[in-house]
């Protein structure tokens, strides 16, 4: 009994006098190399460096703001976050880049006295604003009372979240949300401590608020 194979399953002829219409491995590689820098990702062609350059320069703007009491003027890409402005342009690395999505609070700073996640705040929208980072809380060698309280209460472990926790705590005190440990926890809930030092953090905020 004979079995008819589908056309796709029939192997190509291998006779010495016949040539296959399918490209050889050498031809395939040469053709692929000739395509150039186009990369296919999810069905979308990503432009190479030449195409990106041809698209024109990235829009940028000049922004002036006061950071820790000093007026600063910089020109930045319009997509630059406040966090990247502080860290990459001004060298203020106290504000940490944690989740970079506004969920952990490690990048918390004060803008015109209000707590913000600097990773979600566009720098170009802060023309004329006053920004306070953890570096701007101390007065010379004298620590801010909450910075000292964090030391007194041992309210940190790895320390990565500590700058954001302290700045957020200062904002919490200024806003008057320190009536009870429960209220402090509620208004500090946007700041995550992966080491679990929450009890001591709340105690440090309570201690500082009680002195004011």
PLY file of the C-alpha trace (Angstrom):
ply
format ascii 1.0
element vertex 212
property float x
property float y
property float z
element edge 211
property int vertex1
property int vertex2
end_header
0.00 0.00 0.00
1.38 3.43 -0.93
0.99 6.53 1.21
0.77 9.96 -0.39
2.72 12.52 1.68
1.61 16.15 1.70
3.71 18.34 -0.53
5.41 20.08 2.44
6.58 16.74 3.80
8.27 15.59 0.60
12.04 16.16 0.85
13.64 18.24 -1.90
15.49 16.38 -4.63
19.12 15.69 -3.86
20.38 14.74 -7.28
23.71 16.19 -8.29
22.25 17.79 -11.38
19.36 19.55 -9.66
19.36 22.77 -7.67
16.94 23.59 -4.86
14.91 26.83 -4.92
15.22 27.11 -1.10
17.98 29.49 0.07
21.13 27.94 1.41
22.38 28.73 4.91
25.09 30.93 3.40
22.53 32.86 1.31
20.21 33.31 4.30
22.98 34.75 6.50
24.14 37.11 3.76
20.60 38.34 3.15
19.98 38.87 6.86
23.16 40.92 7.20
22.13 43.10 4.28
18.95 44.17 6.03
21.01 46.51 8.23
20.19 47.69 11.73
16.45 47.06 11.64
15.40 44.93 14.61
11.99 43.33 14.81
10.44 43.29 18.30
6.83 42.24 18.72
6.09 43.07 15.10
7.51 46.61 15.36
10.67 47.76 13.59
13.05 49.60 15.92
15.06 52.27 14.17
18.84 52.13 14.23
21.08 55.04 15.32
20.91 56.69 11.91
17.11 56.72 11.90
16.97 57.99 15.50
19.32 60.87 14.62
17.26 61.74 11.59
14.17 62.07 13.81
15.67 65.22 15.37
16.92 66.22 18.84
15.01 65.30 21.99
12.95 68.28 23.25
14.57 69.97 26.25
13.74 72.92 28.48
15.48 75.27 30.88
14.11 75.14 34.40
15.00 77.23 37.46
14.14 76.08 40.97
15.43 76.45 44.49
16.93 73.27 45.92
17.81 73.23 49.62
17.93 77.02 49.66
20.11 77.42 46.55
18.78 78.64 43.22
19.62 76.17 40.45
19.06 76.53 36.70
19.52 73.53 34.41
18.56 72.45 30.92
17.03 68.98 30.86
15.24 66.56 28.58
11.51 67.26 28.98
11.03 63.67 30.17
13.46 64.03 33.08
11.97 63.30 36.48
12.72 65.44 39.52
14.50 62.43 40.99
16.87 62.15 38.02
17.40 65.91 38.03
18.46 65.75 41.67
20.65 62.66 41.34
22.11 62.95 37.84
22.31 66.72 37.31
22.75 68.16 40.82
24.61 65.31 42.51
22.09 65.04 45.36
21.96 61.27 45.76
20.20 61.18 49.13
16.84 60.65 47.44
16.84 57.01 46.38
15.48 55.36 43.27
13.58 52.35 44.54
10.59 51.20 42.50
10.70 54.24 40.17
6.90 53.93 40.02
5.72 55.94 43.03
4.98 52.88 45.15
7.80 52.75 47.73
8.44 56.35 48.81
12.24 56.05 48.79
12.42 59.14 46.56
10.19 61.38 48.72
11.10 65.08 48.75
9.26 68.25 49.71
8.09 70.57 46.95
6.83 73.89 48.30
6.42 72.14 51.64
4.38 69.21 50.33
5.52 65.61 50.08
5.90 64.26 46.54
7.31 61.17 44.90
10.11 62.73 42.90
10.28 59.75 40.52
6.80 60.63 39.22
7.29 64.41 39.09
8.50 66.00 35.86
11.29 68.48 36.53
10.11 70.90 33.84
6.84 71.44 35.72
8.65 72.85 38.75
9.70 76.25 37.45
10.13 78.52 40.49
9.41 75.74 43.00
11.24 75.21 46.29
12.53 71.67 46.74
13.87 70.21 49.97
15.73 66.90 49.98
17.17 64.97 52.91
20.48 66.84 52.37
18.72 70.13 53.08
17.19 69.22 56.45
20.26 69.63 58.63
21.68 73.02 59.58
25.38 72.63 59.05
26.59 69.91 61.39
23.38 70.06 63.41
20.97 67.32 62.39
17.27 67.92 61.95
15.40 66.73 65.08
13.84 63.85 63.11
17.23 62.77 61.78
18.47 62.67 65.36
15.35 60.82 66.49
15.96 58.12 63.86
19.39 57.62 65.42
18.07 57.67 68.97
15.30 55.17 68.20
17.42 53.01 65.87
14.69 53.47 63.27
16.57 52.02 60.31
18.41 48.91 59.30
19.76 48.78 55.73
19.09 52.53 55.44
17.97 52.56 51.80
14.48 53.86 52.57
15.64 56.12 55.42
16.04 59.41 53.46
12.52 59.11 52.08
11.16 58.06 55.47
12.74 61.08 57.17
11.58 63.59 54.57
8.09 62.08 54.64
8.12 62.20 58.44
9.05 65.89 58.36
6.14 66.51 56.01
3.82 64.47 58.21
4.76 66.58 61.24
4.35 69.85 59.33
0.92 68.73 58.13
-0.15 67.98 61.71
-0.86 64.28 61.17
0.80 63.06 64.35
-2.13 62.84 66.76
-1.60 59.12 67.42
0.58 56.21 66.28
-2.31 55.05 64.12
-2.54 58.44 62.40
1.21 58.52 61.81
1.11 55.04 60.29
-1.77 56.06 58.02
-0.05 59.21 56.74
3.32 57.47 56.39
1.87 54.42 54.66
3.29 55.45 51.28
6.82 54.85 52.57
7.82 51.20 52.57
10.54 49.80 54.83
11.53 46.36 53.59
13.48 45.77 56.81
10.29 46.21 58.86
11.37 49.06 61.15
7.89 50.60 61.22
7.45 50.59 65.01
10.68 52.53 65.54
9.95 54.88 62.64
6.60 55.79 64.16
8.28 56.25 67.54
10.87 58.61 66.00
8.14 60.72 64.36
6.18 60.79 67.66
9.30 61.84 69.56
10.03 64.69 67.15
6.43 65.87 67.00
6.27 65.94 70.81
9.17 68.40 70.92
7.50 70.95 68.68
0 1
1 2
2 3
3 4
4 5
5 6
6 7
7 8
8 9
9 10
10 11
11 12
12 13
13 14
14 15
15 16
16 17
17 18
18 19
19 20
20 21
21 22
22 23
23 24
24 25
25 26
26 27
27 28
28 29
29 30
30 31
31 32
32 33
33 34
34 35
35 36
36 37
37 38
38 39
39 40
40 41
41 42
42 43
43 44
44 45
45 46
46 47
47 48
48 49
49 50
50 51
51 52
52 53
53 54
54 55
55 56
56 57
57 58
58 59
59 60
60 61
61 62
62 63
63 64
64 65
65 66
66 67
67 68
68 69
69 70
70 71
71 72
72 73
73 74
74 75
75 76
76 77
77 78
78 79
79 80
80 81
81 82
82 83
83 84
84 85
85 86
86 87
87 88
88 89
89 90
90 91
91 92
92 93
93 94
94 95
95 96
96 97
97 98
98 99
99 100
100 101
101 102
102 103
103 104
104 105
105 106
106 107
107 108
108 109
109 110
110 111
111 112
112 113
113 114
114 115
115 116
116 117
117 118
118 119
119 120
120 121
121 122
122 123
123 124
124 125
125 126
126 127
127 128
128 129
129 130
130 131
131 132
132 133
133 134
134 135
135 136
136 137
137 138
138 139
139 140
140 141
141 142
142 143
143 144
144 145
145 146
146 147
147 148
148 149
149 150
150 151
151 152
152 153
153 154
154 155
155 156
156 157
157 158
158 159
159 160
160 161
161 162
162 163
163 164
164 165
165 166
166 167
167 168
168 169
169 170
170 171
171 172
172 173
173 174
174 175
175 176
176 177
177 178
178 179
179 180
180 181
181 182
182 183
183 184
184 185
185 186
186 187
187 188
188 189
189 190
190 191
191 192
192 193
193 194
194 195
195 196
196 197
197 198
198 199
199 200
200 201
201 202
202 203
203 204
204 205
205 206
206 207
207 208
208 209
209 210
210 211
